[in-house]
């Protein structure tokens, strides 16, 4: 559509390069016959003479002018036309005693560019200071002593918001303004980048103080307490702010609602180079924000630098095992450690600190204790991706910390979890003991909140790594505060969305659990009661047997070989054995045949992957492998024909064709079916071995899929650079090849089972060994197209049991049924808890907004000894903040009331189905 009008657009743009229809008109102000100036920033394209231009811009001194020179427009300035900016008086009034700025050359940085202006201070007897005169005109001075540069409040606010949203650097922003003023370099503008950097840092700091109410403290800014300039989470537990006065008296069945959810994580992108030092570049906010007290933090770390980092006994966690080996060359900080609100993804006060050398326990311990030392909450739910290792010696290590930050853990119920996404990389025992899915009182919390926050802050890493220590902390404090505020602004929609998702999920999972229990009650009523007792006992005391763990030993190919060898030994002892070869029994024959089949499969794959440009060395290795395989097949077939003579003529019929070792027909019982006179004993032996081989293949497939997930996660989180990523891709390529091989092995084993099953009269085995389709080969956390995390279903390969399906109750089928029932019960309970927890959090949010509104009202009603203008400003700001808090409260209540009224049918306690609001 637009392309057909492209020429028109271009024509009109070029038309504006001239004077257009007003070329013959008089000055729009005085009627002068030769108007030659127009303003780029005023609305319209009127031409004025010089005197009318100055008059029209007395209140707009930062507009950009163009002058018609007879041929074209060229850049002009209001300063050259004689416009002067007078401070210290109301607009339109002349100062009887003006004082020019230093050298009559003042720089003002504004959204339109960098301007050189003529500026006069008021030097009257009752005049305020030069700094005050600038500030009262919304000009922020670069220094407090004879400033030569200032930035408009409008520009500082614009850059502040732009940097928070787009993460643009100050360097890029400032030099974009410079180019807007002069994009040719012919008329260079004086560089005030250093002044701009200083002004924006001071601006951010002042905004933080203003918004946290520090200007309304009668004791002044210096009385600010640690963490007092943070944006608090309204939905988290804030005793005295958003909890009922009797919250500690809640009945035992409801106490879990008053648990605090905390998530711990580290970020290795937020590095800092060795630039400057604390004495040269101190933080403006000290410990008032999200960072811990830097002096106390570093002093403690320096005094405990010899503490050894114990190795992981779970999976090979790089965060644990490589903490002491992580390179910190040229870096003052290798990353950032943080404690987050695990439910709402906000940063609490005093919860962030630098990591000097990897994710060491001592750093994370300090941040953890620093964040929670003032909490009065009795229930703590702690999420950490290495919690299974970290919690082991936590309380012992705490004894070496300063008493002021130690936590009275004996008086609290503390539960440790591993975030849901990270849990799959842990060993099986951790996947049940540290799972959010199985523990009561956590709802649908996933513990992955920090990972979501890193995506927002990571783009600033390229800027902050070059900063000094104080500038970096102040910058990150500002970004964390804005992140918290954005979360608060979105709470209304987020909580409503979560509730609307949770209600139908609760209904579906409760119905699924009811259906499952109805089916079990018919035959396993007593067993079901016992299961309920076991899972409740484990929930009360995790030291009890874990009902989610399988205790039956699984089938392996090695165990079946051992069983067959024992059976043959028993037959020999009784004299009933029919061994025809002293070195090869029937079970050894079939077992060796399976090994030969596997070698054939591998050789076929390797030859197919060789390509048309293989080297002589590569071809030679394959020829050697082929010859070796043939040397193994030949004696094996002789022994096979000794046991089954009828196979010899069958092979002679096919001898005319050229057969390679990898395509040689081994003629196992499953390959000839019922066409040859294989004894039932041989068919039974192969059945047992094939059944075990299928389970072995599935076990290997799951192991490789876990490895693939772990490598992908490690690659995404830690690896940077072409070399490291290339090595990781090569590792993944090898894992993919093993996945393909184990899948092929399983499919071949299952095909053999399908043929052998009717011959040996086996039924029920297909309930645990399903057909393996391409979409079934996926990790536990992988989603199919259209699935979401809350509704995804595991591939059947993760749910199978390692035992015969036709021997019900003797090999683990009942235990599998118990585990599935426990998981169904857990899903139903977690969704029910999520609904109740969301309702409780909604109530807290409303109470927090009301409490904060009252706090601002109290600040507005304080007595101030300042002048009337200053007092009015303080009161007006406090009233505006109180009105904002009430508006947020009203908006939340209006959005939630219908959903919360509908909620009652899903809760057993009718007294909690409505949302209260004053």
C-alpha positions in Angstrom: 0.0 0.0 0.0 2.7 2.5 1.0 5.0 1.8 -1.9 2.6 3.5 -4.4 2.8 6.7 -2.4 6.6 6.5 -1.8 7.4 9.3 -4.3 4.8 11.5 -2.7 6.4 11.1 0.8 9.8 11.9 -0.6 8.5 14.9 -2.5 7.0 16.4 0.7 10.1 15.8 2.7 12.2 17.6 0.1 9.6 20.4 0.0 10.3 21.1 3.6 14.0 21.8 2.8 12.8 25.0 1.3 10.4 27.7 2.5 7.4 26.2 0.9 4.3 28.4 0.4 5.5 31.0 2.9 8.5 32.1 0.9 6.7 35.4 -0.1 5.0 36.0 3.3 5.9 38.6 5.9 7.2 37.9 9.4 4.4 36.3 11.4 5.2 38.4 14.4 5.9 42.0 13.2 5.3 41.9 9.5 9.0 42.3 8.5 9.4 41.7 4.8 12.4 39.5 5.1 11.8 36.8 7.7 14.6 34.3 7.7 14.4 32.1 10.8 12.3 29.1 11.5 12.3 26.7 14.6 12.8 23.0 14.2 11.1 22.2 17.5 8.0 24.6 17.4 4.9 23.2 15.8 4.5 24.5 12.3 7.0 26.1 9.8 6.5 29.8 10.3 9.2 32.2 9.3 10.1 35.1 11.7 12.7 37.9 11.9 15.5 37.7 14.5 13.8 39.9 17.1 10.4 38.1 16.9 12.3 34.7 17.0 14.0 35.8 20.3 10.7 37.1 21.7 8.9 33.9 20.8 11.5 31.7 22.5 12.0 33.5 25.8 10.3 30.5 27.5 11.7 28.0 25.0 15.4 28.7 25.1 16.5 25.2 24.1 14.8 25.1 20.7 16.9 24.6 17.6 16.8 27.3 14.8 17.4 27.3 11.1 18.3 30.5 9.0 17.5 31.0 5.3 20.7 32.3 3.6 19.1 32.8 0.2 19.8 29.3 -1.1 19.1 26.9 1.8 18.6 26.6 5.5 21.6 26.5 7.8 22.0 26.0 11.5 21.5 29.0 13.8 21.3 29.5 17.5 19.3 31.6 19.9 22.5 32.5 21.7 23.9 34.2 18.6 20.6 36.1 18.3 21.1 37.5 21.7 18.7 35.4 23.9 19.8 35.2 27.5 18.4 32.8 30.1 17.8 34.6 33.4 17.6 32.5 36.7 16.4 33.5 40.1 13.3 35.4 38.9 10.0 34.5 37.5 9.7 34.4 33.8 9.4 37.8 32.2 11.1 39.7 35.0 14.5 41.3 34.6 17.2 40.9 37.2 18.7 44.2 38.3 22.0 42.5 39.2 22.6 39.6 36.9 25.8 37.6 36.9 27.0 35.9 33.8 27.9 32.2 33.9 31.6 31.5 33.8 33.1 32.9 30.6 29.5 33.5 29.5 29.6 30.0 28.0 27.1 27.5 29.6 26.3 24.1 28.3 22.8 22.6 28.8 22.1 19.0 27.8 18.5 18.5 26.7 16.5 16.0 24.6 17.0 18.1 21.5 20.8 18.1 21.8 23.7 19.7 23.5 23.2 23.5 23.6 25.6 26.4 24.2 23.5 29.2 25.9 24.0 32.6 27.5 22.9 32.2 31.1 22.7 34.7 33.9 22.4 34.0 37.6 20.6 36.3 40.0 23.1 38.1 42.2 20.6 40.2 44.2 21.0 40.5 48.0 18.3 37.9 48.7 19.2 35.5 45.9 19.5 31.8 46.5 22.7 29.9 45.6 23.5 29.2 42.0 22.8 25.5 42.5 19.3 26.3 43.8 18.6 28.7 41.0 19.5 26.0 38.4 17.5 23.3 40.2 14.4 25.6 40.5 14.4 25.9 36.7 14.6 22.1 36.4 18.3 22.2 35.5 20.6 19.7 37.2 24.1 21.1 37.7 27.1 18.9 37.0 28.9 20.3 40.1 28.0 22.3 43.1 30.9 24.7 42.7 30.8 27.2 39.8 29.1 24.7 37.4 29.5 25.2 33.7 27.2 22.4 32.6 23.7 21.3 33.5 21.1 18.8 32.2 17.4 19.3 32.1 15.2 17.2 34.4 13.4 16.1 31.2 16.5 14.7 29.7 17.6 12.9 32.8 14.1 11.3 33.2 14.1 10.4 29.5 17.5 8.6 29.7 16.6 7.0 33.0 13.5 5.4 31.6 15.2 4.5 28.3 18.1 2.8 30.0 15.8 0.8 32.2 13.7 -0.4 29.3 16.1 -0.7 26.4 19.4 -0.9 28.4 21.0 1.7 26.3 24.3 2.8 27.6 25.1 6.4 28.7 27.8 6.5 26.1 25.5 5.6 23.2 22.8 8.0 24.5 25.1 11.0 25.0 26.9 10.7 21.7 23.5 10.3 19.9 22.7 13.7 21.4 26.0 15.1 20.2 25.3 13.9 16.7 21.9 15.4 16.8 23.5 18.7 17.5 26.3 18.3 14.9 26.3 15.2 12.7 29.2 16.4 10.5 32.0 17.2 12.9 32.4 20.6 11.2 31.1 22.5 14.2 32.1 20.3 17.2 30.3 20.6 20.4 32.1 20.7 23.7 32.3 17.2 25.2 30.5 16.9 28.5 30.3 13.1 28.7 32.0 12.9 32.1 29.7 15.5 33.5 26.7 13.7 32.0 27.8 10.4 33.7 28.1 12.1 37.0 24.7 13.8 36.7 22.8 10.7 35.8 24.3 8.7 38.7 23.3 11.5 41.1 19.9 11.7 39.5 19.2 8.0 40.0 20.4 8.2 43.6 18.1 11.2 44.4 15.1 9.5 42.7 15.7 6.4 44.9 15.8 8.6 48.1 12.7 10.5 47.0 10.6 7.5 46.2 11.6 5.7 49.4 10.4 8.6 51.5 13.9 9.5 52.8 13.2 13.2 52.3 10.3 12.9 54.8 12.4 11.5 57.6 12.7 14.1 60.4 16.1 12.8 61.2 17.4 13.4 57.7 18.9 11.3 55.0 21.9 10.2 57.1 19.5 8.3 59.4 18.6 5.9 56.6 18.6 2.3 57.7 20.2 -0.5 55.7 17.9 -1.7 53.0 15.4 1.2 53.5 15.6 2.4 49.9 14.3 -0.8 48.3 11.0 -1.5 46.7 9.3 -4.2 48.8 7.3 -7.1 47.4 3.6 -6.5 48.5 2.7 -10.2 48.1 5.5 -11.6 50.3 5.2 -11.9 54.1 5.7 -8.4 55.6 4.8 -8.6 59.3 3.3 -5.3 60.4 2.5 -4.3 56.9 0.3 -6.9 55.1 -0.4 -9.6 57.7 -3.3 -9.9 60.2 -2.3 -9.2 63.8 -3.1 -12.8 64.8 -1.2 -14.5 61.9 0.9 -16.6 64.3 -2.3 -18.1 65.8 -3.3 -19.7 62.5 -4.5 -23.3 62.8 -1.9 -26.0 62.0 -3.6 -26.8 58.7 -3.2 -23.1 57.6 0.2 -22.2 58.9 1.9 -23.1 55.6 0.2 -20.0 54.1 2.6 -17.9 56.2 5.8 -19.4 54.7 8.4 -17.3 53.0 9.7 -18.5 49.6 13.3 -17.6 48.9 15.4 -18.5 45.8 19.2 -18.4 45.5 21.2 -18.1 42.3 24.3 -16.6 40.8 25.0 -14.8 37.5 28.4 -14.9 35.9 27.7 -12.4 33.1 27.6 -9.5 35.5 31.4 -9.4 35.9 33.4 -6.3 36.8 37.0 -5.6 35.7 39.6 -4.4 38.1 38.7 -0.7 37.6 39.2 1.8 40.4 38.5 0.9 44.0 36.1 1.6 46.8 38.1 4.4 48.3 38.1 6.3 45.0 34.7 5.3 43.8 32.4 4.7 46.8 28.7 3.9 46.5 26.3 6.8 47.0 23.7 4.5 48.7 26.0 2.5 50.9 23.9 -0.5 52.1 20.6 1.3 51.7 19.6 -0.7 48.6 19.9 -4.3 47.4 23.6 -4.8 47.9 25.0 -6.0 51.2 27.3 -3.8 53.2 30.4 -4.0 51.1 32.9 -3.3 53.9 31.6 -5.9 56.3 31.1 -8.4 53.4 34.7 -8.1 52.1 36.1 -8.1 55.6 34.4 -11.4 56.4 35.5 -13.0 53.1 39.1 -11.9 53.6 39.1 -13.3 57.1 37.8 -16.7 55.9 39.6 -17.1 52.6 41.1 -20.5 53.5 37.8 -22.3 53.7 37.8 -25.3 51.4 34.9 -25.9 49.0 33.7 -29.5 49.4 32.9 -31.4 46.2 29.5 -32.5 45.1 28.2 -36.0 45.9 25.2 -35.6 43.6 25.6 -35.0 39.9 28.7 -33.2 38.8 27.6 -29.6 39.6 30.0 -27.1 38.1 28.7 -24.5 40.5 30.2 -26.6 43.3 33.1 -28.5 41.9 34.5 -25.6 39.8 34.0 -22.8 42.3 37.7 -22.7 43.3 39.0 -23.2 39.8 37.0 -20.5 38.0 39.4 -17.9 36.5 39.2 -14.4 37.9 42.2 -13.0 36.0 41.7 -9.3 35.5 38.4 -9.3 37.3 37.4 -7.8 40.6 34.1 -9.7 40.5 33.5 -12.9 38.4 29.7 -12.5 38.8 26.9 -11.7 41.2 25.1 -13.7 43.8 21.5 -12.9 44.8 18.6 -13.9 46.9 15.2 -13.5 45.4 11.5 -13.8 46.2 10.8 -17.2 44.7 7.1 -16.6 44.2 7.1 -13.1 42.6 10.6 -12.7 41.3 11.6 -9.6 43.3 14.8 -8.6 45.0 14.6 -8.2 48.8 16.8 -5.8 50.7 20.5 -6.6 51.4 20.3 -9.6 49.1 23.0 -9.0 46.4 26.8 -9.3 46.5 29.8 -9.7 44.3 31.4 -13.1 43.7 35.1 -12.9 43.7 35.9 -16.4 42.4 32.9 -18.5 41.3 29.8 -19.5 43.2 31.5 -20.4 46.5 29.4 -21.5 49.5 30.9 -18.8 51.7 29.6 -16.0 49.4 26.1 -17.5 49.1 25.9 -18.2 52.8 26.7 -14.6 53.6 24.0 -13.3 51.2 21.5 -15.8 52.5 22.0 -14.9 56.2 22.2 -11.2 55.4 18.8 -11.3 53.7 17.0 -13.3 56.3 18.6 -12.1 59.5 15.7 -9.7 60.4 12.9 -12.0 59.3 10.4 -13.1 62.0 8.7 -15.6 59.7 8.7 -19.2 61.1 8.5 -21.1 57.9 11.2 -20.8 55.2 11.1 -22.5 51.8 14.6 -22.2 50.3 15.2 -22.9 46.6 18.7 -23.3 45.2 19.9 -25.3 42.2 22.6 -27.1 44.4 20.5 -27.2 47.6 21.1 -30.9 48.0 24.8 -30.1 48.6 24.6 -26.6 50.1 22.3 -27.5 53.0 24.5 -30.3 54.4 26.9 -28.1 56.4 25.0 -24.8 56.3 24.3 -24.6 60.0 27.8 -25.7 61.0 29.3 -23.1 58.7 27.0 -20.4 60.2 28.8 -20.6 63.5 31.8 -18.8 61.9 29.6 -15.9 60.8 29.1 -12.7 62.8 26.4 -13.1 65.4 24.5 -10.2 64.0 23.6 -12.1 60.8 23.2 -15.6 62.2 19.7 -17.2 61.8 17.9 -18.9 64.7 17.1 -22.0 62.5 16.0 -24.2 65.5 13.0 -22.0 66.0 12.0 -22.2 62.3 10.7 -24.8 59.9 13.2 -24.7 57.0 12.7 -26.8 53.9 15.2 -26.9 51.0 14.3 -27.4 47.4 15.9 -27.6 44.0 14.2 -25.5 41.2 12.1 -27.6 38.9 14.0 -27.1 35.8 17.4 -27.8 37.5 16.0 -30.9 39.3 16.3 -33.1 36.3 20.1 -32.9 36.3 20.2 -34.3 39.8 20.4 -38.0 40.9 17.1 -39.8 41.4 17.2 -39.5 45.2 17.4 -35.7 44.9 14.6 -35.6 42.4 12.2 -36.8 45.1 13.7 -35.4 48.3 14.1 -31.8 47.0 11.1 -31.5 44.7 8.6 -28.7 44.8 6.1 -31.2 43.3 5.9 -33.5 46.3 6.4 -31.3 49.4 3.3 -30.0 51.0 2.6 -26.3 51.5 4.4 -24.9 48.4 1.6 -24.7 45.8 2.9 -24.6 42.3 6.1 -22.7 43.1 8.9 -23.6 40.7 11.8 -21.9 42.3 13.1 -20.6 38.9 12.4 -16.9 39.6 16.1 -15.7 39.5 16.6 -17.2 36.0 13.7 -15.0 34.7 15.2 -11.9 36.3 18.7 -12.4 34.7 17.2 -12.0 31.2 16.3 -8.4 32.2 19.6 -7.4 33.7 22.1 -9.3 31.5 22.1 -6.6 28.7 23.7 -4.1 31.1 26.7 -6.3 31.7 28.7 -4.8 28.9 28.4 -1.4 30.6 28.7 -2.3 34.3 31.8 -4.5 33.8 33.8 -1.3 32.9 32.6 0.7 35.9 34.2 1.3 39.3 32.8 -0.6 42.3 30.5 2.2 43.6 29.1 3.2 40.2 28.4 -0.4 39.4 26.5 -1.0 42.7 24.5 2.2 42.3 23.6 1.3 38.7 22.5 -2.2 39.5 20.6 -1.0 42.6 18.6 1.3 40.3 17.9 -1.5 37.8 16.9 -3.9 40.6 14.5 -1.3 42.0 12.9 -0.7 38.6 12.5 -4.4 38.1 10.7 -4.7 41.5 8.5 -1.7 40.6 7.6 -3.2 37.2 6.7 -6.4 38.9 4.4 -4.5 41.3 2.8 -2.7 38.4 2.1 -6.0 36.8 0.8 -7.8 40.0 -2.8 -7.1 39.2 -2.7 -9.0 35.8 -0.2 -11.6 36.9 -2.2 -12.7 40.0 -5.4 -12.8 38.0 -3.8 -14.8 35.2 -2.4 -17.3 37.7 -5.7 -17.7 39.5 -7.6 -18.2 36.2 -5.1 -20.9 35.2 -5.1 -22.6 38.6 -8.9 -23.0 39.1 -9.6 -25.3 36.0 -6.3 -27.2 36.7 -7.5 -27.8 40.3 -10.8 -29.1 39.0 -9.2 -31.4 36.4 -6.6 -32.9 38.8 -9.1 -33.4 41.6 -11.4 -35.3 39.2 -8.4 -37.4 37.9 -7.5 -38.3 41.5 -11.1 -39.2 42.3 -11.3 -41.5 39.3 -8.0 -43.2 40.1 -9.0 -43.8 43.8 -12.4 -45.1 42.8 -10.7 -47.7 40.6 -8.3 -48.7 43.3 -10.9 -48.9 46.1 -12.6 -51.9 44.3 -9.6 -54.2 44.8 -7.0 -52.3 46.9 -9.0 -50.5 49.5 -6.8 -51.6 52.4 -3.7 -51.0 50.3 -4.9 -47.4 49.4 -5.3 -46.6 53.1 -1.8 -47.8 53.8 -0.4 -45.7 51.0 -2.2 -42.6 52.4 -0.6 -43.3 55.8 2.8 -43.7 54.3 2.8 -40.5 52.3 1.4 -38.5 55.2 4.1 -39.9 57.5 6.7 -38.8 55.0 5.2 -35.4 54.6 5.3 -34.9 58.4 8.8 -36.4 58.8 11.0 -36.6 55.6 13.3 -39.1 57.4 10.5 -41.7 56.9 10.6 -44.0 53.8 10.0 -41.9 50.7 6.8 -43.2 49.0 7.9 -41.6 45.7 11.1 -43.8 45.4 11.0 -47.2 43.9 12.5 -50.0 46.0 12.2 -52.9 43.6 15.4 -53.8 41.8 15.1 -53.2 38.1 16.0 -55.8 35.4 19.4 -55.6 33.7 20.9 -57.7 31.0 23.8 -58.7 33.3 21.3 -59.9 36.0 19.5 -62.1 33.4 22.7 -63.6 32.2 23.6 -64.4 35.8 20.2 -66.0 36.3 20.5 -68.2 33.2 24.0 -69.3 34.2 22.7 -70.3 37.6 19.9 -72.3 36.0 22.3 -74.2 33.8 24.6 -74.9 36.7 21.7 -76.4 38.5 20.8 -78.5 35.5 24.4 -79.9 35.3 24.3 -80.7 38.9 21.1 -82.7 38.5 22.3 -84.4 35.3 19.6 -82.9 33.1 21.8 -80.6 31.0 22.2 -81.0 27.2 25.3 -79.0 26.7 26.9 -80.0 23.3 29.9 -77.8 23.5 32.1 -77.6 26.6 32.8 -73.9 26.2 29.4 -72.7 25.0 26.1 -73.4 26.7 22.8 -72.6 25.1 22.5 -69.4 27.1 26.0 -68.4 26.2 25.3 -69.1 22.5 22.2 -66.8 22.4 23.9 -64.1 24.6 26.9 -64.1 22.2 24.6 -63.9 19.3 23.1 -60.7 20.7 26.6 -59.3 21.2 27.4 -60.1 17.5 24.1 -58.4 16.5 25.1 -55.3 18.4 28.5 -55.2 16.7 26.8 -55.6 13.3 24.6 -52.7 14.1 27.5 -50.4 15.1 29.6 -51.3 12.1 26.6 -50.6 9.8 26.2 -47.1 11.3 29.9 -46.3 11.2 30.1 -47.3 7.5 27.1 -45.2 6.6 28.7 -42.2 8.4 32.1 -42.6 6.6 31.2 -40.5 3.6 32.6 -40.5 0.1 35.8 -38.6 1.0 37.1 -41.0 3.7 40.8 -41.2 4.3 42.8 -44.4 4.0 43.2 -44.6 7.7 39.5 -44.4 8.3 38.7 -47.0 5.7 41.5 -49.2 7.1 40.1 -49.1 10.6 36.7 -50.2 9.3 38.2 -53.0 7.3 40.0 -54.2 10.4 36.7 -54.1 12.4 34.9 -56.0 9.6 37.6 -58.7 9.6 37.5 -59.0 13.4 33.7 -59.4 13.3 33.9 -62.1 10.6 36.5 -64.0 12.7 34.0 -64.0 15.6 31.0 -64.9 13.5 32.6 -68.0 11.9 33.2 -70.0 15.1 29.9 -68.9 16.5 28.0 -70.3 13.6 29.7 -73.6 13.9 28.6 -73.9 17.5 25.1 -72.7 16.5 24.8 -75.4 13.8 26.1 -78.0 16.3 23.0 -77.2 18.5 20.6 -76.6 15.6 21.7 -78.7 12.6 18.7 -77.5 10.5 20.3 -74.1 10.2 23.1 -75.3 8.0 21.0 -76.0 4.8 19.2 -72.8 5.4 22.5 -70.9 5.2 23.7 -72.9 2.2 20.7 -71.7 0.2 21.8 -68.1 0.7 25.5 -68.8 0.1 25.4 -67.6 -3.5 25.0 -64.0 -2.6 27.8 -61.8 -1.4 27.4 -61.2 2.3 29.4 -58.8 4.4 29.9 -59.4 8.1 27.5 -56.7 9.2 24.7 -58.1 6.9 25.3 -61.7 7.8 22.1 -63.5 9.0 22.7 -64.8 12.5 19.4 -66.8 12.4 18.6 -66.3 16.0 15.2 -67.8 17.2 13.5 -64.5 16.7 14.8 -64.2 13.2 13.6 -67.5 12.0 10.4 -67.6 14.0 8.5 -70.9 13.8 10.0 -71.9 10.5 13.0 -73.8 12.0 13.0 -76.4 14.7 14.4 -74.3 17.4 13.9 -75.9 20.8 11.6 -74.1 23.2 14.6 -73.8 25.5 16.4 -71.5 23.1 13.4 -69.4 22.4 12.8 -68.9 26.1 16.5 -68.0 26.6 16.3 -65.4 23.9 13.0 -64.1 25.3 14.6 -63.4 28.6 17.7 -61.9 27.1 15.6 -59.7 24.7 13.3 -58.6 27.5 16.4 -57.5 29.6 18.0 -56.0 26.5 14.9 -53.8 25.9 15.0 -52.6 29.5 18.8 -52.0 29.3 18.3 -50.0 26.1 15.6 -47.9 27.8 17.8 -47.3 30.8 20.6 -46.2 28.5 18.3 -44.0 26.5 17.1 -42.2 29.7 20.7 -41.8 30.9 21.7 -40.2 27.6 18.7 -37.9 27.5 19.6 -36.7 31.0 23.2 -36.1 29.8 21.9 -34.2 26.8 19.7 -32.0 29.1 22.6 -31.3 31.4 25.0 -30.4 28.6 22.5 -28.1 26.9 21.8 -26.3 30.2 25.5 -25.9 31.0 26.2 -24.7 27.4 23.5 -22.1 27.6 24.4 -20.8 31.0 28.2 -21.0 31.3 29.8 -21.3 27.8 30.9 -18.3 25.8 33.1 -18.1 22.8 33.5 -20.2 19.6 35.9 -22.7 21.0 33.9 -23.7 24.1 30.7 -23.9 22.1 32.3 -26.0 19.4 33.5 -28.5 22.0 30.0 -28.6 23.5 28.5 -29.2 20.1 30.9 -32.1 19.6 29.8 -33.5 22.9 26.2 -33.2 22.0 26.9 -34.8 18.7 28.3 -37.9 20.5 25.3 -38.0 22.8 22.9 -37.8 19.9 24.7 -40.8 18.3 24.3 -42.8 21.5 20.6 -41.9 21.7 20.1 -43.1 18.1 22.0 -46.3 18.8 20.1 -47.1 22.0 16.8 -46.3 20.3 17.7 -48.7 17.5 18.7 -51.4 20.0 15.4 -51.1 21.8 13.3 -51.3 18.6 15.2 -54.4 17.5 14.7 -56.0 20.9 11.0 -55.2 20.9 10.6 -56.6 17.4 12.2 -59.8 18.6 9.8 -59.9 21.6 6.8 -59.5 19.3 7.9 -62.6 17.3 8.9 -64.7 20.4 5.9 -63.9 22.6 3.4 -66.3 21.0 6.1 -69.0 20.7 6.9 -69.0 24.5 3.3 -68.1 25.5 4.2 -64.7 27.1 1.5 -62.0 27.6 1.3 -58.6 29.4 4.8 -57.6 28.6 3.7 -54.8 26.2 2.3 -52.8 29.2 5.8 -51.8 30.1 7.6 -52.0 26.7 5.6 -49.8 24.3 6.4 -49.0 20.7 9.1 -46.3 20.6 8.1 -43.4 18.3 10.3 -40.4 17.4 8.2 -38.1 19.6 8.7 -40.4 22.6 12.5 -39.8 22.6 12.7 -36.6 24.6 13.9 -35.4 28.0 11.8 -35.2 31.0 11.5 -31.4 30.7 11.0 -31.3 26.9 7.6 -30.2 25.6 5.8 -31.3 22.5 4.3 -28.7 20.2 1.4 -26.9 21.9 2.2 -28.2 25.4 2.9 -26.0 28.4 4.8 -26.8 31.6 1.7 -27.1 33.7 -0.1 -29.4 31.3 2.8 -31.4 29.8 2.9 -35.2 29.9 6.0 -37.2 30.3 7.0 -39.5 27.6 6.2 -43.1 28.5 9.9 -44.0 28.6 10.1 -42.1 31.9 7.2 -43.9 33.5 7.9 -47.6 32.7 8.7 -50.1 35.4 11.6 -52.6 35.1 9.7 -55.8 35.7 7.3 -58.3 34.0 3.9 -56.9 33.4 2.1 -60.2 33.7 3.3 -61.0 37.2 1.0 -58.5 39.0 2.0 -57.8 42.6 5.2 -59.9 42.6 7.7 -57.6 41.0 6.9 -53.9 41.6 3.7 -53.3 39.7 1.8 -52.5 42.9 4.7 -50.2 43.9 4.5 -48.5 40.5 0.8 -48.0 41.1 1.5 -46.5 44.5 4.0 -44.1 43.1 1.5 -43.0 40.4 -1.2 -42.5 42.9 1.2 -40.5 45.1 2.0 -38.3 42.2 -1.6 -37.8 41.3 -2.4 -36.9 44.9 0.5 -34.5 45.0 -0.6 -32.8 41.7 -4.1 -32.3 43.1 -2.8 -31.0 46.5 -0.3 -28.6 44.9 -3.0 -27.0 42.7 -5.4 -26.7 45.7 -2.5 -25.1 47.7 -1.8 -22.8 44.7 -5.4 -21.5 44.7 -5.3 -20.9 48.5 -1.9 -19.3 48.3 -2.9 -17.0 45.5 -5.9 -15.9 47.4 -3.8 -15.2 50.5 -1.3 -13.2 48.4 -4.1 -11.1 46.8 -5.2 -10.2 50.3 -1.7 -9.3 51.3 -1.2 -7.1 48.3 -4.4 -5.1 49.1 -3.3 -4.7 52.7 0.2 -3.7 51.7 -1.1 -0.9 49.4 -3.4 0.3 52.1 -0.6 0.3 54.7 1.7 2.2 52.3 -1.0 4.8 51.6 -1.4 5.4 55.4 2.4 5.7 55.7 2.5 8.4 53.1 -0.4 10.1 54.8 1.5 10.1 58.0 4.5 11.6 56.3 2.3 14.3 54.8 0.9 15.2 58.2 4.3 15.7 59.8 5.3 19.2 61.0 8.0 20.9 59.0 10.1 23.9 59.9 10.9 24.9 56.3 9.4 27.6 54.2 5.9 27.3 52.8 7.0 26.4 49.3 9.3 23.6 50.5 6.6 22.3 52.9 4.0 22.4 50.2 6.2 20.3 47.9 6.9 17.7 50.6 3.2 17.4 51.4 2.1 17.3 47.7 4.5 14.5 46.9 3.4 12.5 49.9 -0.3 13.0 49.0 0.4 12.0 45.4 2.2 8.8 46.6 -0.7 7.9 48.9 -3.2 8.5 46.1 -1.1 6.2 43.8 -1.1 3.4 46.5 -4.9 3.6 46.9 -5.4 3.6 43.1 -3.3 0.4 42.8 -5.4 -1.1 45.6 -8.7 -0.2 44.0 -7.5 -1.4 40.6 -6.4 -4.8 42.0 -9.6 -5.3 44.0 -11.7 -4.4 40.9 -9.9 -6.9 38.7 -10.0 -9.7 41.2 -13.4 -9.5 42.9 -15.3 -11.5 40.4 -12.8 -14.3 40.1 -12.4 -14.5 43.9 -16.1 -14.6 44.4 -16.2 -17.6 41.9 -13.4 -19.2 43.8 -15.5 -20.4 46.8 -16.6 -23.6 45.1 -13.1 -24.9 44.8 -12.2 -24.4 48.5 -13.3 -26.5 51.4 -13.3 -23.5 53.8 -16.1 -21.2 52.8 -14.9 -18.5 55.1 -11.9 -17.8 52.8 -13.7 -17.6 49.5 -14.2 -13.8 49.4 -11.7 -11.0 49.0 -11.9 -8.4 51.7 -11.4 -4.7 51.0 -12.2 -1.7 53.0 
